[in-house]
Amino acid sequence: MKGALTPILSLVPMLILLALTSGCGNRPEPAPKSLPVVRAGCQGCHADVLDASHAMPCTDCHAGDNTATAKFLAHQGLLARPAHPDSMGKVCGPCHVEMVTTVATSLHFTLKKEVNLVRQAFGAREELAALTDIPPAAAGHGPLALADDLLRRRCLRCHLYSPGDDYPETHRGTGCAACHLSFAGGGLESHAFVRAPADRQCLHCHYGNRVGADYYGRFEQDLNAEYRTPFRPGDPLSRPYGVEFHQLAPDVHKSAGLACIDCHPGSQLMAQAAGPACATCHRLDQARVARLANLTVRDNRVFIIAKLTGKQLEAPLATDPAHARFGATTDCLVCHAQWSFQDQATHLLRLDNADYAPWEYLTVQGSSAVEQLLTRGLETSNVEPVMADGISGAIRPGIWLKGYAQRRWADPLIGADTNGRLRIFRPLLDLSLSHVEEAGEVTVDGVRSTAASQGFRAYTPHTVGRAGLFFRQRLTPNCPPPAPPTP
């Protein structure tokens, strides 16, 4: 009997399976999976909100095909950065012809001053009109050729041809968009153009130990890993500007609620107009007051209207007798600067071979390209030392490494400028260049700039505060005498 039941029992699982799957013959078919609906037009994928002045078809600025639903078709002929200097005349110019024309010759756009100071410090005799005129030397032989390569590939990352560095707060737009489109956290925050840029836009370029960062009381730390705090390895949020910074006393104007554009209007930044002077706000002079549109005078008092907040602030007048006594021969910051940058002996080395080991503690360089290359080179072999040209994008051999003899903030160094006026000085051109070729040969070894003997140059720190009780002690020059020129 047991043997006769075996075939029957073996059929039971199959019968149960058939009963479960067949039902009564009218079981509905499973619904097909829904597919995403792709709308035609750019905003089918890019849900950007435009400002009222630019509420126009995306293709008016970006070109491409606004009727396509496939990405590769929509992006044919796309202009990703219409505000870039190469395109802004054609794209932005028809509506903003005067602004595009004037900004193209401004110091912010050409960086003419910075370019010529560095080039002439290494022997250049001619003056260039703009950074785009810097010769793209393929091989860095000689101090001037090295300086040109340095400028194009390492120093001038804040120019309007570049989208900035790959850190959370150093990435920005190009051309007009560098100031007028808001970037944050390493990406575009909003596609709505802003007429009055917030300070965050300014700090995308004016970070590190440069004027601008000091307005917020920031002093960039040293590059060596053992000299930087807080000790949070691998945490990019602690380095939004590439290198950690010390938090010092901010400028009193920042504490009062004034933004950069309250003192530096577009007429100065986008053209060749003169910048403001302390007396513009702090002297009762109608002619000077008229230089800033957000200043007004009532009852012999000067008021400034903060452009971003609308807050009205009274500018205290310089009534202390010391201003009348020393004002003609002394810059206001001599007494009123709280601290100043005093980084000395900046060493810059172009390394053409892959000997990365000596730089293990100096991978943080304030340049994302250099940092990434050094990090990869220390982790694996055969990482070629190359960097991109910041203007043309061309990849060329060699990486530029940086170090300092010392980094510190200090009480201001006081000296007399060429007009005999007391001003604050810092060692801006105390530079030396070196070059190690691919075979390891040192072809240029610590060549100091010809301006090293004049390395302490006058500047205007943005660290304003009260003069204090001992301001007269600052009225005697304490800037060190120039070093003898290198033979």
C-alpha positions in Angstrom: 0.0 0.0 0.0 2.8 2.4 0.9 4.4 1.9 -2.5 1.1 2.5 -4.3 0.6 5.9 -2.5 4.0 7.3 -3.3 3.2 8.5 -6.9 0.0 10.1 -5.7 1.7 11.9 -2.8 4.4 13.2 -5.1 1.7 15.0 -7.1 0.3 16.9 -4.2 2.8 19.9 -4.2 2.2 20.4 -8.0 -1.6 20.4 -7.5 -1.4 23.0 -4.7 0.9 25.2 -6.9 -1.5 25.0 -9.8 -4.4 25.9 -7.6 -2.7 29.0 -6.2 -1.5 30.3 -9.6 -4.5 29.6 -11.7 -7.3 31.0 -9.5 -10.6 31.1 -11.3 -9.1 32.1 -14.6 -9.9 35.8 -14.3 -6.9 37.0 -12.1 -5.9 40.5 -13.3 -2.5 41.1 -14.9 0.0 43.0 -12.7 0.1 46.7 -13.4 3.2 47.8 -15.4 5.7 49.9 -13.5 5.2 53.6 -14.0 7.9 55.4 -16.0 9.1 58.9 -15.2 7.4 61.6 -17.2 10.0 63.8 -19.0 8.7 67.2 -19.8 10.0 69.1 -22.7 12.0 72.2 -22.0 15.0 72.9 -19.7 12.9 73.2 -16.6 11.6 69.7 -17.1 15.0 68.7 -15.5 16.3 71.9 -14.0 13.7 73.4 -11.7 15.5 76.7 -11.3 13.7 79.8 -10.1 14.8 82.9 -12.1 14.6 86.5 -11.0 12.1 88.9 -12.6 14.7 90.6 -14.8 15.9 87.3 -16.2 12.6 85.4 -16.5 13.2 84.4 -20.1 13.7 81.1 -22.0 16.8 79.4 -20.8 18.1 79.1 -24.4 18.3 82.9 -24.6 21.5 82.6 -22.5 22.5 79.0 -22.6 21.5 78.1 -26.2 20.7 74.3 -26.6 17.3 73.0 -27.6 14.4 73.9 -25.3 12.0 71.5 -27.1 13.9 68.3 -26.7 13.1 65.6 -24.1 16.3 63.7 -24.5 19.4 65.1 -22.7 21.8 64.6 -25.5 19.5 66.5 -27.9 18.7 69.3 -25.4 22.4 69.9 -24.7 23.5 70.2 -28.3 25.2 73.5 -28.7 24.8 74.2 -25.0 26.7 77.1 -23.5 27.2 76.0 -19.9 28.7 79.3 -18.7 27.2 82.2 -20.7 28.6 84.8 -18.2 32.2 83.6 -18.8 34.5 86.4 -20.1 34.7 84.7 -23.5 30.9 84.9 -23.8 29.6 87.7 -21.6 29.9 90.3 -24.4 27.6 88.3 -26.7 25.2 87.0 -24.0 25.1 89.6 -21.3 26.2 92.6 -23.4 23.0 93.2 -25.4 21.1 94.1 -22.2 24.0 95.3 -20.1 26.3 96.9 -22.7 27.7 99.7 -20.5 28.5 97.4 -17.5 30.1 94.7 -19.7 32.2 97.3 -21.4 33.4 99.0 -18.3 34.0 95.9 -16.2 36.3 94.4 -18.9 38.9 97.2 -18.1 38.5 97.2 -14.3 41.2 96.1 -12.0 38.9 93.3 -10.6 38.7 91.9 -14.1 42.2 92.4 -15.5 44.1 91.9 -12.2 46.6 94.2 -13.9 48.1 95.5 -10.7 48.8 92.0 -9.2 50.2 90.7 -12.4 52.6 93.5 -13.0 53.8 93.7 -9.4 54.9 90.0 -9.5 56.3 90.0 -13.0 58.3 93.2 -12.5 59.6 91.7 -9.2 61.2 89.0 -11.3 62.7 91.1 -14.0 59.8 92.1 -16.4 60.3 95.5 -18.0 57.1 95.9 -19.9 53.6 96.3 -18.3 50.8 93.9 -19.3 47.2 95.1 -19.8 45.6 92.0 -18.3 46.3 88.5 -16.9 45.4 87.0 -20.3 48.6 88.6 -21.7 50.8 86.6 -19.4 53.0 84.4 -21.7 52.0 80.7 -21.3 55.5 79.4 -20.9 55.6 75.7 -21.7 58.9 75.3 -19.9 59.8 77.3 -16.9 63.4 78.3 -17.6 64.6 81.4 -15.8 62.9 83.4 -13.0 60.5 85.4 -15.2 59.3 82.4 -17.1 58.8 80.6 -13.8 56.9 83.6 -12.4 54.6 83.6 -15.5 53.9 79.9 -15.1 53.3 80.5 -11.4 50.8 83.3 -12.1 48.8 81.3 -14.7 48.7 78.0 -12.8 48.8 78.8 -9.1 48.4 82.4 -8.0 45.5 83.8 -10.0 42.8 81.4 -9.2 40.5 84.2 -8.3 40.2 85.7 -11.7 36.9 85.7 -13.6 38.0 83.1 -16.1 38.1 80.5 -13.4 35.2 78.9 -11.4 37.5 79.0 -8.3 38.8 76.2 -6.2 37.2 72.9 -5.3 36.4 73.8 -1.6 33.0 74.5 -0.2 33.4 78.3 -0.1 35.9 79.0 -2.9 33.7 77.7 -5.8 31.9 80.4 -7.7 30.6 81.4 -11.2 32.7 82.9 -13.9 32.5 86.4 -15.5 29.5 88.3 -14.4 28.2 85.3 -12.5 31.2 85.4 -10.1 29.6 88.2 -8.2 25.9 88.1 -9.3 25.0 84.5 -8.8 25.0 83.0 -5.3 27.2 80.0 -4.7 27.4 78.2 -1.3 28.7 74.8 -0.2 30.5 74.3 -3.4 27.6 74.7 -5.8 25.1 77.1 -7.2 22.7 78.2 -4.4 20.2 80.1 -6.6 19.9 81.0 -10.3 18.3 84.3 -9.4 20.8 87.1 -10.2 21.5 89.5 -7.3 22.1 93.2 -7.9 23.8 93.7 -4.5 26.1 90.7 -3.7 26.4 89.6 -0.1 29.8 89.3 1.6 29.8 85.6 1.0 30.3 86.3 -2.7 33.2 88.6 -2.0 34.9 86.0 0.3 34.9 83.4 -2.5 37.9 85.3 -3.8 39.0 87.4 -0.8 39.9 84.6 1.5 43.2 83.5 3.0 45.5 86.1 4.3 44.2 88.8 2.0 42.2 92.0 2.6 38.6 90.9 2.9 39.1 87.9 5.1 40.6 90.2 7.8 37.3 92.2 7.7 35.8 89.1 9.3 38.8 88.6 11.7 40.1 85.6 9.8 43.8 84.7 9.7 44.8 81.6 7.7 46.8 79.1 9.7 50.1 77.6 8.7 50.2 74.8 6.1 52.0 72.1 8.1 49.7 69.5 9.6 51.3 69.9 13.0 50.5 73.6 13.1 46.8 73.6 12.2 43.8 73.2 14.5 41.3 72.0 15.3 42.6 68.4 14.8 39.8 66.9 12.7 41.5 64.9 10.0 39.5 64.2 6.9 36.7 66.7 7.8 36.4 69.0 4.9 33.8 71.2 6.7 36.6 72.5 8.9 38.4 73.9 5.8 35.7 75.7 3.8 38.4 78.0 2.3 41.1 75.3 1.9 43.0 76.0 5.1 41.7 76.4 8.6 41.8 79.9 10.0 42.2 81.6 13.4 39.3 83.8 14.5 40.6 87.2 15.5 38.8 90.5 16.1 36.7 91.6 13.2 36.5 95.1 11.8 34.2 97.4 13.7 32.3 98.2 10.4 31.5 94.4 10.1 30.4 94.3 13.7 28.1 97.3 13.1 26.4 95.4 10.2 28.0 97.0 7.1 28.7 94.7 4.1 31.6 95.1 1.6 29.4 96.8 -1.0 28.4 99.6 1.5 31.9 101.0 1.1 32.9 99.5 -2.3 30.0 100.2 -4.7 29.8 98.8 -8.2 31.1 102.1 -9.6 34.4 101.3 -8.0 34.5 97.5 -8.4 33.2 97.4 -12.0 35.0 100.5 -13.3 38.0 102.6 -12.6 36.4 104.9 -10.0 38.5 105.7 -6.9 37.8 103.8 -3.7 36.4 105.3 -0.5 38.5 107.1 2.1 37.8 107.2 5.8 37.0 110.9 5.5 34.1 110.1 3.2 32.0 109.0 6.1 33.8 110.5 9.1 34.3 114.1 8.0 31.4 116.5 7.5 32.3 117.2 3.9 29.4 117.3 1.4 31.7 116.7 -1.6 33.1 113.5 -0.1 29.7 112.3 1.2 28.4 112.6 -2.3 30.8 109.8 -3.4 28.6 107.1 -1.8 25.0 107.0 -2.8 24.0 105.4 0.5 25.3 108.4 2.6 23.2 111.3 3.8 23.7 114.3 6.0 21.1 115.6 8.5 21.6 118.1 11.3 25.4 118.1 10.7 25.5 114.3 11.2 26.4 111.7 8.6 24.3 108.5 8.2 24.9 105.4 6.1 22.1 103.1 5.0 23.3 99.5 4.8 22.4 98.2 1.3 21.6 94.6 2.3 19.6 95.2 5.5 18.3 98.8 5.1 19.7 99.5 8.6 20.6 103.2 9.2 23.9 103.8 11.1 25.4 107.1 12.2 29.1 107.5 11.2 30.9 109.1 14.2 32.8 112.2 13.1 36.6 112.5 13.6 36.5 115.3 16.1 39.5 114.2 18.3 42.2 116.9 18.1 44.7 114.2 17.0 43.0 114.0 13.6 43.7 117.6 12.9 47.3 117.3 14.2 48.4 114.1 12.5 45.8 113.5 9.7 47.8 115.2 7.0 50.9 113.0 7.5 49.4 109.8 8.8 47.0 107.3 7.3 44.0 106.6 9.6 44.8 102.8 9.8 48.1 103.6 11.5 46.2 104.3 14.7 43.0 102.4 14.0 44.1 98.9 12.7 43.8 96.3 15.4 46.2 93.8 13.7 47.8 93.1 10.3 49.0 90.2 8.2 52.7 89.5 8.5 53.5 86.4 6.6 57.2 86.5 5.6 59.4 84.7 3.1 57.0 82.9 0.8 58.8 80.0 -1.0 57.3 78.7 -4.2 58.7 75.5 -5.8 57.7 74.0 -9.2 58.2 70.3 -8.9 58.4 68.3 -12.2 59.1 64.9 -10.7 57.0 62.6 -8.5 59.1 62.9 -5.3 56.1 63.6 -3.1 57.4 62.0 0.2 59.0 65.2 1.6 55.6 66.9 1.4 53.7 64.5 3.6 52.9 67.1 6.2 52.2 69.8 3.6 49.5 68.3 1.5 47.2 71.1 2.5 48.3 73.9 0.3 45.3 76.2 -0.2 44.9 74.7 -3.7 42.5 71.8 -4.2 44.4 70.7 -7.3 47.7 70.5 -5.5 46.2 68.9 -2.4 44.4 66.2 -4.4 47.5 65.4 -6.4 49.8 65.2 -3.4 47.3 63.0 -1.5 47.1 60.6 -4.4 50.8 60.6 -5.0 51.5 59.7 -1.4 49.0 56.8 -1.5 50.0 55.3 -4.8 52.8 55.4 -7.3 53.0 56.7 -10.9 51.0 59.9 -10.2 52.2 62.4 -12.8 52.9 65.9 -11.5 50.7 68.1 -13.7 48.5 71.2 -13.3 46.1 73.0 -15.5 46.5 76.5 -16.8 43.9 78.6 -15.0 43.2 80.7 -18.0 43.4 78.3 -21.0 42.7 75.0 -19.2 45.8 73.4 -20.8 47.5 70.7 -18.7 51.2 71.2 -18.3 54.0 69.4 -16.4 54.9 70.4 -12.9 53.0 71.3 -9.8 53.5 74.5 -7.7 54.1 74.0 -4.0 54.1 76.7 -1.4 55.6 77.2 2.1 56.4 80.1 4.4 59.3 81.0 6.7 56.7 82.2 9.1 53.0 83.0 9.3 51.7 85.4 11.9 49.5 88.3 12.7 51.0 91.2 14.6 50.7 94.8 15.6 51.0 96.8 12.4 54.4 97.7 10.9 54.5 101.4 10.3 56.6 103.1 7.7 56.7 106.0 5.3 55.5 105.6 1.7 57.0 107.4 -1.3 55.1 110.5 -0.4 56.4 110.5 3.2 53.0 109.6 4.6 52.9 107.0 7.5 51.2 103.8 6.4 51.0 100.2 7.4 53.3 97.8 5.6 53.5 94.0 5.0 56.0 91.8 3.1 53.9 91.2 0.0 56.7 90.7 -2.5 59.0 88.7 -0.2 59.0 85.8 -2.7 61.5 83.2 -3.8 61.2 80.7 -6.7 62.7 77.3 -7.2 62.4 74.7 -9.9 63.2 70.9 -9.8 63.1 69.3 -13.2 61.8 65.8 -14.0 65.3 64.2 -13.7 65.6 65.8 -10.2 68.0 68.5 -11.3 67.5 71.8 -9.4 67.7 74.5 -12.2 66.5 77.4 -10.1 67.2 77.5 -6.4 65.6 80.0 -4.2 65.8 83.0 -6.5 64.4 86.0 -4.5 62.4 88.6 -6.3 64.3 91.8 -7.2 61.7 93.6 -5.1 62.7 91.6 -2.0 64.7 94.7 -0.9 61.4 96.5 -1.1 59.3 93.5 0.1 57.5 95.5 2.7 54.7 97.3 0.8 52.0 99.6 2.0 48.5 98.2 2.2 45.1 98.9 3.9 44.2 96.3 6.4 40.4 96.0 7.1 40.8 95.5 10.8 39.5 98.9 12.1 39.0 99.4 15.8 39.4 102.1 18.4 42.7 103.9 18.4 43.3 103.2 22.1 45.2 105.2 24.7 48.6 104.5 23.3 48.0 105.5 19.7 51.0 108.0 19.8 53.4 105.0 20.1 52.4 104.1 16.5 53.4 107.4 15.1 57.1 106.4 15.0 58.1 104.1 12.0 58.9 100.6 13.1 59.0 98.9 9.8 62.3 97.0 9.3 64.7 98.6 6.8 64.9 97.0 3.3 67.0 93.9 3.0 70.0 94.3 0.6 69.1 93.1 -3.0 70.2 89.6 -4.0 73.3 89.8 -6.2 
